[in-house]
Amino acid sequence: MDDPISRLMPLMLTGATVELRALRQEHAPALLDAAADGQLWNMKLTVVPGPDTIGGYIASALEGCAAGTVMPFVIVLRASGAIVGSTRFWKIDRANRKLEIGHTWLSESVQRSAVNTEAKYLLLSHAFDAMQCVRVQFTTDELNERSRAAILRIGAKQEGVVRHERIMPDGRKRNSVRFSIIDDEWPGVKTMLEAKLAR
């Protein structure tokens, strides 16, 4: 049976401003530099690798990639070649042609810029147009108002709150908010994102 999700796992997705390149072990120093911009590893509402956790962070991502359930990327500014964050496809479900976009973080200096919008556009385009997904979901901390607003801005619909969905590194039992975009909605979302990026 043809499996577009396996067949079309990308090595690189390229936009006008950013490239999403497949995460490699050798990206560790540059990822740490990116996370140091704002000392993001101190954030309580999301998990960003720090000096003590970068090894496990990359190893876990690459194990998921080898298993076919994760496709992790570094986010690279095309103009400078600098790595400014990370994102990934994960929870890849071939049978039901769905996946989640998550584990996204950006250096403080590029937050609230076109970088996140274009990265999400590249991921969504690949998921719906190349992988033929019928559903792409997003999950964020109930307390993370900025992340929730950003997910809504890219056209996702809020579905509900998943109580005690995960335990955070500090031991807090996190309630998570689930959002999604489905294939019927993608043409409208795509047009909206392209208009935002053209401004």
C-alpha positions as CSV (number, residue, x, y, z in Angstrom):
1,M,0.0,0.0,0.0
2,D,1.3,3.5,-0.9
3,D,2.3,5.4,2.2
4,P,2.8,9.1,1.4
5,I,3.8,9.9,5.0
6,S,6.7,7.6,4.9
7,R,7.6,8.2,1.3
8,L,7.7,12.0,1.7
9,M,9.5,12.5,4.9
10,P,11.5,15.7,4.0
11,L,15.1,16.5,4.6
12,M,14.5,20.2,4.1
13,L,11.6,22.6,3.6
14,T,12.5,26.0,2.1
15,G,10.7,29.3,2.3
16,A,11.6,32.9,1.6
17,T,13.0,33.6,5.1
18,V,13.6,30.2,6.7
19,E,14.7,26.7,6.0
20,L,13.6,23.7,8.0
21,R,16.5,21.2,8.0
22,A,16.4,17.7,9.4
23,L,17.8,17.7,13.0
24,R,21.2,16.1,13.3
25,Q,23.4,15.4,16.3
26,E,25.9,18.0,15.1
27,H,23.3,20.7,15.5
28,A,23.7,20.6,19.3
29,P,26.0,23.6,19.8
30,A,24.0,25.8,17.5
31,L,20.7,24.8,19.2
32,L,22.2,25.7,22.5
33,D,23.3,29.1,21.2
34,A,19.7,29.6,19.9
35,A,18.2,28.7,23.2
36,A,20.7,30.9,25.1
37,D,19.0,33.9,23.3
38,G,16.6,34.5,26.1
39,Q,17.8,31.6,28.2
40,L,14.8,29.7,27.0
41,W,15.6,26.6,29.1
42,N,14.3,28.5,32.1
43,M,10.8,28.7,30.8
44,K,8.2,26.9,32.8
45,L,5.5,26.5,30.1
46,T,7.5,24.7,27.5
47,V,10.5,22.4,27.3
48,V,13.6,23.9,25.6
49,P,17.0,22.1,25.8
50,G,19.7,23.5,28.0
51,P,23.4,22.6,28.5
52,D,22.4,19.6,30.8
53,T,19.5,18.3,28.6
54,I,20.6,18.9,25.0
55,G,22.0,15.4,24.6
56,G,18.8,13.7,25.7
57,Y,16.7,16.1,23.7
58,I,18.4,15.3,20.4
59,A,18.6,11.6,21.2
60,S,14.9,11.3,21.9
61,A,14.1,13.2,18.7
62,L,16.3,11.0,16.6
63,E,14.9,7.8,18.2
64,G,11.4,8.9,17.2
65,C,12.7,9.6,13.7
66,A,14.2,6.2,13.4
67,A,10.9,4.7,14.6
68,G,9.0,6.7,11.9
69,T,6.8,8.6,14.4
70,V,8.8,11.9,14.5
71,M,10.4,14.2,12.0
72,P,12.5,16.9,13.9
73,F,13.8,20.0,12.3
74,V,16.1,22.9,13.1
75,I,14.8,26.4,12.0
76,V,17.5,28.2,10.0
77,L,17.5,31.9,8.9
78,R,18.3,31.7,5.1
79,A,20.0,35.2,5.2
80,S,22.6,34.2,7.8
81,G,22.5,30.4,8.1
82,A,21.9,30.8,11.8
83,I,19.8,28.2,13.7
84,V,17.1,30.0,15.6
85,G,15.0,27.2,17.0
86,S,13.4,23.8,16.4
87,T,10.1,22.2,15.5
88,R,8.9,18.8,14.5
89,F,6.2,16.6,13.1
90,W,5.4,14.0,15.8
91,K,2.7,11.5,16.8
92,I,2.7,10.5,13.1
93,D,-0.2,8.1,12.5
94,R,0.1,6.6,9.1
95,A,-3.2,4.6,9.2
96,N,-5.2,7.6,10.0
97,R,-3.1,10.1,8.0
98,K,-2.7,12.5,10.9
99,L,0.2,14.1,12.9
100,E,1.0,16.8,15.4
101,I,3.2,19.8,14.9
102,G,4.9,20.6,18.1
103,H,8.1,21.0,20.2
104,T,8.4,24.4,18.6
105,W,10.6,27.1,20.1
106,L,12.3,30.1,18.8
107,S,15.2,32.4,20.0
108,E,13.9,35.4,21.8
109,S,15.2,37.8,19.1
110,V,13.0,36.2,16.3
111,Q,9.8,35.7,18.4
112,R,6.8,37.7,17.1
113,S,8.3,37.9,13.6
114,A,7.5,36.2,10.3
115,V,9.8,33.2,11.3
116,N,7.1,31.3,13.1
117,T,4.4,32.0,10.5
118,E,6.6,30.8,7.7
119,A,7.8,27.7,9.5
120,K,4.2,26.7,10.3
121,Y,3.2,27.4,6.6
122,L,6.0,25.1,5.4
123,L,5.1,22.3,7.8
124,L,1.4,22.6,7.1
125,S,1.9,22.7,3.3
126,H,4.1,19.6,3.5
127,A,1.6,17.8,5.8
128,F,-1.5,18.4,3.7
129,D,-0.2,18.8,0.1
130,A,2.6,16.2,0.1
131,M,1.8,13.8,2.9
132,Q,-1.9,14.0,2.2
133,C,-2.8,14.3,5.9
134,V,-6.4,14.7,6.8
135,R,-5.7,16.2,10.3
136,V,-2.9,18.2,11.8
137,Q,-3.1,19.0,15.5
138,F,-1.3,21.3,18.0
139,T,-1.1,21.0,21.8
140,T,0.0,23.7,24.2
141,D,0.0,24.4,27.9
142,E,-3.3,25.8,29.2
143,L,-1.3,28.5,30.9
144,N,0.6,29.5,27.8
145,E,-1.5,32.4,26.5
146,R,1.0,33.5,24.0
147,S,1.3,30.1,22.4
148,R,-2.5,29.6,22.4
149,A,-3.0,33.0,20.6
150,A,-0.3,32.1,18.0
151,I,-1.9,28.8,17.2
152,L,-5.3,30.5,16.7
153,R,-3.6,33.1,14.5
154,I,-2.4,30.5,12.0
155,G,-6.0,29.3,11.5
156,A,-6.3,26.3,13.9
157,K,-9.5,25.6,15.7
158,Q,-9.5,25.0,19.5
159,E,-11.0,21.6,20.4
160,G,-10.8,21.4,24.1
161,V,-8.7,21.0,27.2
162,V,-7.0,17.7,28.0
163,R,-6.6,17.5,31.8
164,H,-3.3,16.4,33.3
165,E,-2.1,15.6,29.8
166,R,1.6,15.5,30.9
167,I,3.9,16.1,33.8
168,M,6.3,18.9,33.3
169,P,10.0,18.7,34.4
170,D,9.2,20.6,37.6
171,G,6.6,18.1,38.5
172,R,3.5,20.2,37.6
173,K,0.6,18.3,36.2
174,R,-0.1,20.2,33.0
175,N,-3.5,20.7,31.4
176,S,-3.1,21.0,27.7
177,V,-5.2,22.8,25.1
178,R,-5.7,20.9,21.8
179,F,-6.2,22.6,18.4
180,S,-6.4,21.2,14.9
181,I,-6.7,22.0,11.2
182,I,-8.4,19.4,9.0
183,D,-8.0,18.8,5.3
184,D,-11.3,20.6,4.4
185,E,-10.1,23.7,6.2
186,W,-6.6,23.7,4.7
187,P,-7.3,25.6,1.4
188,G,-8.7,28.6,3.4
189,V,-5.9,28.5,6.0
190,K,-3.3,28.3,3.2
191,T,-4.7,31.3,1.5
192,M,-4.7,33.3,4.8
193,L,-1.1,32.3,5.6
194,E,0.1,33.2,2.2
195,A,-1.5,36.6,2.5
196,K,0.1,37.2,5.9
197,L,3.5,36.2,4.5
198,A,3.1,38.5,1.5
199,R,2.7,41.6,3.6
